[in-house]
Amino acid sequence: MTREFNTAFNAERAKRGTAPINLVEFGFSTPLLVSDRNPGIPAFNISPVEQDYTQFLVSDPGGLLSVSNDEIQIASSGSSAYAYMDMGSGAFGNNDFVHQVSYNITETGSWNMGQLWIWGLSDTIGVLSGADSMMGVFAAKTSSGNGTIVLTAKGSGWSLTDYAGVSLPLDADYYVTITYEASSKTLSCGVYSDSARTVLVADMSLVLTSELSLPYLFGISTYNLLAISGSVGPLLIDSGYADVPALVTDWSYVDSATDAARDLISPVTAPDLELTLANTGDIPFSSYFDSEPVESVPVTIYQWFKGLAYDSKEIIFQGYVREVTGYNSMTCTLLIQGLWAKYDRLIGRDLAVTYDEFSGADPDAIGKMQPLVYGAVDNLPCLAVEAGAMSSLPEDISASATSIELSDASVFPTSGTVQIDSEQITYTGKSSNTLTGCTRGANSTDAVLHDAGASAAEVLSQYVYLLAGHPVKSIGDVFVDGVRQTSGYTAYTGQTGDAFTGYSGKAVIVFDALPAVVKQVNLSADVDEGSHSHESSSSTTVSIPATGWSDPNGAWNDESNAKDGNESTYAYANAMDENKALQINFSATSQGTVSNLRVKIVYSTEINEGDNYLKVGVDGSTRQYLPGTGGVDNINTVYRNFSRNDWAFTVYIDCDDLMIGKATRIYEVSVEATYGIGVTASAAEGVLVTLTGNSSADTVIGGQVTANLEGYQDDASGTYTGTASALIERPDHVFKHLLMARLGMDSSLQDSTAFTEAGTFFSTNSYAFALAVTRTEQASSLLARLAFQCRSFFRFTPYGKAKLLPRQLSQTSDLAVGMSAIVLDSLSISRTPTDTLINAFTVHFDKDQTAGGSQAGDYLDAVACSDATSISTYGERNPTREADFYFDAIRDETMAAHVGAFYLAQHKRPRKMPALSVFLDNMEAEPGDYIAITHPLDSMAAFVAEVLKTTHFLGSAKAREMDRLEIIAIDNGA
């Protein structure tokens, strides 16, 4: 999908040898347009002058006209009137000009019986319809009664007329542009329905028989046979050419991208350009720095061809001055950086948990980022943002003390309730680190003495856990220390109507606190004395002992080492067949209902090929894959969770297929079971509860709260997905949301065609992200990683458009580049170096959200990718960075395998990389396009290659250099 240019520009650049004019516009408060020569741009395009109608001479015997600075109104009457300005001998007709005027006609007569001239030029004073030499535009009605507009011109012995072939209803605003090109004597008139003049409704043109020289400018003129009413204005005119300072002394080049052949994850970069300008004359360029910082000024570089309408120019670069690298009395050199630099910011910087926003937050949560979530994510850890303060006693206190000093009371409120050991104490004030106005033995607890070092916890009526720093679509199961909760909390999505007070626009989980600080869920308080029971059920985790092993197929050796409790000894197999499993038996006396088995496997293996993969299962449970370790000398520890409800079971370890010559060692297999305990209701007697953690929530709720959720949802207008309130999960939708909602980028800067095509690809292949952003990351880094995980490039073009480009092999070309289009002797071919080949790797996906994500074991599933033919030919080639294939945004195995298969096909063999130069007639090529090269070198005949990089060298009139585009591409074959 190559870049599209307007028709007029395309026609000019197709003329080989035609030199464009490069223009630089600096967006100072008074814009400055410069080039490397004075190109002769019609002045109207730069500084149009609005005419003051009150300065026109008026003939209005019937009192029809009402004249103001920018408008002339005409009443309904049937007499003649006109208003004109003498602009001087030869003012119009000898040079190019552009005039603009608007009008609204409520009533006029038929073409022959009533005309309202909204603009005109003449060599005589009087109504325009009677002039011998003139140019003009009038509004009237056709014989059918519809409004129309007419362009006319007259000279000695000739008269020309062109009228709109469409109906223009009366009582509507129209915006007219009249253009005259002196060299061809062409008079043109365009009529638009909008003030921006983008919607053309009528177009007329005349080629004058002879040149005219007209001094009088008419703002209005009437023909008196029928009544006319309406208004005309404002009128803007200019003629001749604007002075464009030839300040540019040296153009450099615009570089589109980095070398994606060597960079596996192609970085998102801002193109840049170095520009040198003359700094001489009465007003040196550097003098602009005095009034406003040049670094804040937008810079746009255009290309334009002499003879085209000025609005046919095309943008080739947009950005800002990054640096003034130096200036003196002769020159000034600027480094201009692409527009992307304005948006490349640290995502999540504004979402840090602070005490200013969350005064009662757990210290462990302070500084962490409030998560951003896209798609369906499970087991996401929450941040305790209303957790209750925690401190300790620096010295003993008596049972009657009414002032209690804490080690640090800074985060305690000025009044409230605190618990020390089993006693609750209310207080009414705080002075430095001392709680004052204390009432001992509150809430039916006993006042007792407490030793130095005892923990003091703030008692709250509720505890708030933040799940996401934005509204989410839904919240599913909630877990505390891995145990699913069935009650005792309320989940708020943060959507309008479902937000917790004080937490508008944030997804939170609010737990109801018990009246005393004891573990509310997942009880693990240390009971030092007395007996106790509680009113609700809790859960705990215990180890299940291994009771035996079996190897029914005789495929393993030293089998008992896998269950002996010693991680230094191992069972091993040098070659395994599918269904020849090592089986470890576990059994324990039932202590309640098992909710989860957590299997720990310590192992090493040489297995790391395709679908041939180690796996672990419990009885009939679905097997879960174990990632390769890169050899038996590399020991790995992996945990896998299985839903179970019994206390006796067998763990199976086997592989998918025959693995001749591949060794595997199992050092140890162990299992922990999480189960519920039935508890009898009774009062606690003499119980001393040990407070844990660094906030009272750690003691009341548990160490870690997690939840399943669906993240961002679209707004009511379907801005990002096209569907109101839809879950934002498809990659192109996620990119749109990140760009617009997080980076503040207007949708006009997104290439709609590219995003639509990307969406079609993702929809066809059922791509969906499941992403939780929990740490700040530079936008360029995050977007590059996400693009890699959906086998795409994300690009921000030099001309200021964001593109998401899925990568595919064996594509049809977008652009044919034949030998005649290639700069002589510019084509060369390299081949990708063997150190960039990849033919064996593992895609790790379905991230364990409670883990960091930087290790293979932090992912719950994996897909092995390898190519036996490539390995046989080039040897096994692994990624330089294994972590590139840790896919934290993918949960679906089919998507992970589909993405992995592409990168395997792309990198399993060396590929040709043609480098060539073309001229402007092929300058639409850009990264992500597919070009078909025909050239005698290597007998290339429509050789399809994917463009990786382009470098646009700007032409220079002074240096007599033509624009050219250097292209680096890569073989796109399968």
WOKA-V651340 format. One record per run of one state. SS is the DSSP state (H for helix, E for strand, C for the rest). FROM is the first residue (numbers start at 0). LEN is the number of residues. Records with the same first field share a line. If there is no record, write none. Layout:
SS = FROM-LEN, FROM-LEN
This chain:
C = 0-6, 13-7, 26-5, 35-5, 42-1, 47-1, 50-2, 55-1, 59-5, 67-4, 77-4, 86-5, 92-4, 107-2, 110-5, 122-5, 130-3, 141-5, 155-2, 163-10, 181-4, 192-7, 207-6, 214-1, 222-5, 239-1, 242-2, 245-2, 251-1, 255-16, 278-6, 290-3, 296-1, 304-5, 312-1, 327-3, 342-3, 347-1, 352-16, 369-2, 374-1, 381-1, 386-3, 392-4, 397-6, 405-10, 420-2, 427-1, 431-2, 436-2, 442-7, 450-4, 458-3, 468-5, 480-2, 484-4, 492-14, 512-14, 527-3, 531-6, 544-1, 550-6, 557-1, 563-7, 573-8, 587-6, 605-3, 609-2, 612-1, 618-5, 625-5, 642-5, 655-8, 677-7, 685-3, 689-6, 700-4, 710-2, 713-13, 727-3, 742-4, 750-1, 764-6, 773-3, 789-2, 796-5, 806-8, 817-1, 822-5, 831-2, 836-3, 847-8, 866-1, 874-7, 886-6, 907-4, 918-1, 922-7, 935-1, 953-2, 956-4, 961-2, 971-3
H = 6-7, 43-4, 52-3, 127-3, 284-6, 293-3, 309-3, 338-4, 348-3, 558-5, 695-5, 730-12, 746-3, 751-13, 778-11, 818-3, 833-3, 855-3, 867-7, 881-4, 892-15, 919-3, 936-3
E = 20-6, 31-4, 40-2, 48-2, 56-3, 64-3, 71-6, 81-5, 91-1, 96-11, 109-1, 115-7, 133-8, 146-9, 157-6, 173-8, 185-7, 199-8, 213-1, 215-7, 227-12, 240-2, 244-1, 247-4, 252-3, 271-7, 297-7, 313-14, 330-8, 345-2, 351-1, 368-1, 371-3, 375-6, 382-4, 389-3, 396-1, 403-2, 415-5, 422-5, 428-3, 433-3, 438-4, 449-1, 454-4, 461-7, 473-7, 482-2, 488-4, 506-6, 526-1, 530-1, 537-7, 545-5, 556-1, 570-3, 581-6, 593-12, 608-1, 611-1, 613-5, 623-2, 630-12, 647-8, 663-14, 684-1, 688-1, 704-6, 712-1, 726-1, 749-1, 770-3, 776-2, 791-5, 801-5, 814-3, 821-1, 827-4, 839-8, 858-8, 885-1, 911-7, 929-6, 939-14, 955-1, 960-1, 963-8
